[in-house]
Amino acid sequence: MRWLRPLAVTALCASIAACTTSPTGRSQLLLLSDDQLNQMGQQAFAEYQQNIPTANQASHRYVQCITNAIVDVLPDDQRNLDWQIRVFESEQPNAFALPGGYMGVNTGMLDIATSQDQLASVVGHEIGHVLARHANERASTQSATSLGLSVISSTSGMQTPAGQQMMGVLGMGAEYGIALPFSRRHESEADVIGLQLMAEAGFDPRESVTLWENMQAASGGGAPPAWMSTHPSQGQRIQGLQANMEQALATYEQARSSGRTPNCPRP
């Protein structure tokens, strides 16, 4: 089923002006308004803060210090987003990003990321999602995939009971053959963008590998198989980071030479 996505994207790109490229040069299909998505991100972030307790001010200052250092290296048009980050009380080592620059980090992630450099890789990764407009792309791809399955249903005699059963199979194929690998592609791309951003801000990019080694140790082998996960495995992420490490280290050395030496005291 993986051939459905490139065919659908190609067809839509040929018919509407909705194609662009991500910061890494990858082709994207974007059907939705960024302004609308940013407003949705703002609303979702406000609701999340109402329902999930936030951490103490010391944790907020620590994470905000790291975020400010990374946002400071962004181009003007990207720096002017309403970048906000909050720390939430949760043992789950997780972080998230919403359209518009709204981000959250759980206190459980602070237990895994034991240095400012390791946490910078998390923050850089989340900023990478926003810069690459992954939320727009995911929503657009979901719409295109649903449209494609609807067309198949209406033109291939899928209204019979046997046809409906086949549609269920196609739906599963769309889930595991398109949606999840596509999400993994986003995660890997955000890793690469985040690696470069943290290096530009003066954080040691080698600590991104240490972070995922920590995550690997903390998971105890309980993660789902990579092909059924919305995220690459820890091992795959480490390999991807190492493949881009030489360039990141050169950027890091240049940043340090130019005076970018962030110092964010850990609470």
C-alpha positions as CSV (number, residue, x, y, z in Angstrom):
1,M,0.0,0.0,0.0
2,R,3.0,2.4,0.2
3,W,2.6,3.2,-3.4
4,L,-0.8,4.9,-2.7
5,R,0.8,7.9,-1.0
6,P,3.3,9.1,-3.7
7,L,0.6,8.5,-6.4
8,A,-2.0,10.5,-4.4
9,V,0.4,13.3,-3.7
10,T,1.6,13.5,-7.3
11,A,-1.9,13.6,-8.6
12,L,-2.9,16.4,-6.2
13,C,0.2,18.4,-6.8
14,A,-0.6,18.3,-10.5
15,S,-4.1,19.6,-10.0
16,I,-3.7,22.2,-7.2
17,A,-1.0,24.6,-6.0
18,A,-0.4,22.9,-2.6
19,C,3.1,21.5,-2.9
20,T,6.2,22.9,-1.2
21,T,9.4,21.6,0.3
22,S,10.4,21.1,4.0
23,P,13.6,22.6,5.5
24,T,15.4,19.4,4.5
25,G,14.3,19.7,0.9
26,R,11.6,17.0,1.0
27,S,8.5,17.5,-1.1
28,Q,5.3,18.2,0.9
29,L,1.6,18.4,0.3
30,L,0.0,21.2,2.3
31,L,-3.7,21.8,1.8
32,L,-4.6,23.7,5.0
33,S,-4.2,27.3,6.1
34,D,-1.3,27.9,8.4
35,D,-3.2,30.7,10.1
36,Q,-6.1,28.3,10.8
37,L,-3.8,25.6,12.2
38,N,-1.9,28.1,14.3
39,Q,-5.2,29.2,15.9
40,M,-6.1,25.6,16.5
41,G,-2.7,25.0,18.1
42,Q,-3.2,28.0,20.4
43,Q,-6.6,26.8,21.5
44,A,-5.4,23.2,22.1
45,F,-2.5,24.5,24.1
46,A,-4.7,26.7,26.3
47,E,-7.1,23.7,26.9
48,Y,-4.1,21.4,27.7
49,Q,-2.8,23.8,30.3
50,Q,-6.3,23.9,32.0
51,N,-6.4,20.2,32.3
52,I,-2.8,19.1,33.1
53,P,-0.9,20.5,36.1
54,T,2.2,22.5,35.4
55,A,5.6,22.1,37.0
56,N,7.4,24.5,39.3
57,Q,8.9,27.8,38.2
58,A,12.5,26.5,38.4
59,S,11.7,23.8,35.8
60,H,10.0,26.4,33.6
61,R,12.9,28.8,33.7
62,Y,15.3,25.9,32.9
63,V,13.4,24.8,29.8
64,Q,12.6,28.3,28.7
65,C,16.3,29.2,28.9
66,I,17.1,26.4,26.5
67,T,14.2,27.3,24.2
68,N,15.3,30.9,24.0
69,A,18.8,30.0,23.0
70,I,17.5,27.9,20.1
71,V,14.8,30.3,19.0
72,D,17.5,33.0,18.9
73,V,19.3,31.3,16.0
74,L,16.1,31.1,13.8
75,P,15.6,33.5,10.9
76,D,13.5,36.5,11.7
77,D,10.3,35.2,10.1
78,Q,10.5,32.0,12.1
79,R,11.6,33.7,15.3
80,N,8.5,35.9,15.3
81,L,6.1,33.0,15.9
82,D,4.5,33.0,19.3
83,W,7.0,30.5,20.7
84,Q,5.8,29.2,24.1
85,I,6.9,26.2,26.1
86,R,5.5,24.8,29.3
87,V,6.6,22.0,31.6
88,F,3.9,19.6,32.7
89,E,3.8,17.3,35.7
90,S,3.8,13.8,34.2
91,E,6.1,10.9,34.7
92,Q,5.9,9.9,31.0
93,P,9.1,11.1,29.3
94,N,7.4,12.9,26.4
95,A,7.2,16.3,24.7
96,F,5.0,17.7,22.0
97,A,4.7,20.6,19.5
98,L,1.6,22.3,18.2
99,P,1.2,24.6,15.1
100,G,2.1,28.2,16.0
101,G,5.1,27.4,18.2
102,Y,3.3,26.0,21.3
103,M,5.3,23.3,23.0
104,G,5.2,21.1,26.1
105,V,7.7,19.0,28.0
106,N,6.8,16.5,30.7
107,T,8.8,16.4,33.9
108,G,9.5,12.8,33.1
109,M,11.6,14.0,30.2
110,L,13.7,16.0,32.6
111,D,14.6,12.8,34.3
112,I,15.8,11.2,31.1
113,A,17.5,14.3,29.7
114,T,20.2,14.8,32.4
115,S,21.9,17.8,30.9
116,Q,21.0,21.1,29.1
117,D,22.5,19.7,25.9
118,Q,20.3,16.6,26.0
119,L,17.2,18.6,26.7
120,A,18.2,21.0,23.9
121,S,17.9,18.0,21.5
122,V,14.3,17.5,22.6
123,V,13.4,21.2,22.3
124,G,15.2,21.4,18.9
125,H,13.3,18.4,17.7
126,E,9.9,19.9,18.7
127,I,10.8,23.2,17.0
128,G,11.7,21.2,14.0
129,H,8.2,19.8,13.8
130,V,6.8,23.4,13.8
131,L,9.3,24.7,11.2
132,A,8.6,21.8,8.9
133,R,4.9,22.3,9.2
134,H,4.4,18.7,10.0
135,A,0.9,19.2,11.5
136,N,-0.3,20.7,8.2
137,E,1.3,18.0,6.2
138,R,-0.2,15.2,8.4
139,A,-3.7,16.6,8.2
140,S,-3.3,17.2,4.4
141,T,-2.1,13.6,3.9
142,Q,-4.9,12.2,6.0
143,S,-7.4,14.1,3.9
144,A,-5.8,13.0,0.7
145,T,-5.7,9.3,1.9
146,S,-9.4,9.4,2.9
147,L,-10.3,10.9,-0.4
148,G,-8.4,8.2,-2.2
149,L,-10.1,5.4,-0.3
150,S,-13.5,7.0,-0.9
151,V,-12.8,7.1,-4.7
152,I,-11.7,3.5,-4.7
153,S,-14.9,2.6,-2.8
154,S,-17.2,4.4,-5.2
155,T,-15.6,3.2,-8.4
156,S,-14.7,-0.4,-7.6
157,G,-18.0,-2.0,-6.4
158,M,-17.1,-1.8,-2.8
159,Q,-20.6,-1.3,-1.5
160,T,-21.3,-5.0,-1.2
161,P,-20.6,-6.8,2.1
162,A,-17.5,-8.4,0.6
163,G,-16.4,-5.0,-0.7
164,Q,-16.9,-3.4,2.7
165,Q,-14.6,-6.1,4.2
166,M,-12.0,-5.2,1.6
167,M,-12.4,-1.6,2.5
168,G,-11.5,-2.5,6.0
169,V,-8.3,-4.2,4.7
170,L,-7.6,-1.1,2.7
171,G,-8.1,1.1,5.7
172,M,-5.6,-1.1,7.7
173,G,-3.2,-0.8,4.7
174,A,-3.6,3.0,4.7
175,E,-2.9,3.0,8.5
176,Y,0.2,0.9,8.5
177,G,1.4,1.5,5.0
178,I,1.0,5.3,4.8
179,A,0.1,7.1,8.0
180,L,2.6,5.5,10.4
181,P,5.6,5.4,8.1
182,F,4.8,9.0,7.1
183,S,4.8,9.9,10.8
184,R,8.1,8.2,11.3
185,R,9.5,10.2,8.4
186,H,8.4,13.3,10.2
187,E,10.1,12.2,13.4
188,S,13.3,11.5,11.6
189,E,13.2,14.8,9.8
190,A,12.6,16.7,13.1
191,D,15.6,14.9,14.6
192,V,17.8,16.2,11.7
193,I,16.4,19.7,12.0
194,G,16.7,19.7,15.7
195,L,20.3,18.5,15.6
196,Q,21.3,21.4,13.4
197,L,19.4,23.9,15.5
198,M,20.9,22.8,18.8
199,A,24.4,22.9,17.3
200,E,23.8,26.4,15.9
201,A,22.7,27.5,19.4
202,G,25.9,26.2,20.9
203,F,24.6,23.0,22.5
204,D,26.7,19.8,22.0
205,P,25.0,17.7,19.3
206,R,26.7,14.5,20.5
207,E,24.4,14.7,23.6
208,S,21.4,14.0,21.3
209,V,22.8,10.4,21.0
210,T,23.2,10.2,24.7
211,L,19.6,11.2,25.2
212,W,18.4,8.4,23.1
213,E,20.7,5.9,24.8
214,N,19.1,7.1,28.0
215,M,15.6,6.6,26.5
216,Q,16.6,3.1,25.3
217,A,17.8,2.1,28.7
218,A,14.6,3.6,30.4
219,S,12.3,1.8,28.0
220,G,13.6,-1.6,29.0
221,G,12.8,-3.0,25.5
222,G,9.1,-2.4,25.9
223,A,8.7,-0.3,22.8
224,P,6.4,-1.7,20.0
225,P,8.0,-3.0,16.7
226,A,9.2,-0.1,14.6
227,W,6.9,-0.8,11.7
228,M,3.8,-0.5,14.0
229,S,5.0,2.7,15.8
230,T,4.5,6.3,15.0
231,H,8.1,6.9,16.0
232,P,11.3,5.3,14.8
233,S,13.0,3.0,17.3
234,Q,15.6,4.4,19.6
235,G,18.3,2.6,17.6
236,Q,17.0,4.0,14.3
237,R,17.0,7.5,15.8
238,I,20.6,7.1,17.0
239,Q,21.7,5.9,13.6
240,G,20.0,8.9,11.9
241,L,21.6,11.3,14.3
242,Q,25.1,9.8,13.9
243,A,24.7,10.0,10.1
244,N,24.3,13.8,10.4
245,M,26.8,14.3,13.2
246,E,29.8,15.5,11.2
247,Q,28.0,18.5,9.9
248,A,26.4,19.2,13.2
249,L,29.8,19.2,15.0
250,A,31.2,21.6,12.5
251,T,28.3,23.9,13.1
252,Y,28.7,23.5,16.9
253,E,32.4,24.4,16.8
254,Q,31.6,27.5,14.7
255,A,28.8,28.5,17.1
256,R,31.1,28.2,20.2
257,S,33.8,30.2,18.4
258,S,31.3,33.0,17.8
259,G,30.4,33.2,21.4
260,R,27.3,31.0,21.6
261,T,27.8,29.3,25.0
262,P,24.4,28.7,26.6
263,N,24.3,28.2,30.3
264,C,21.0,27.1,31.6
265,P,21.2,26.0,35.3
266,R,19.4,22.7,35.9
267,P,16.9,22.9,38.8
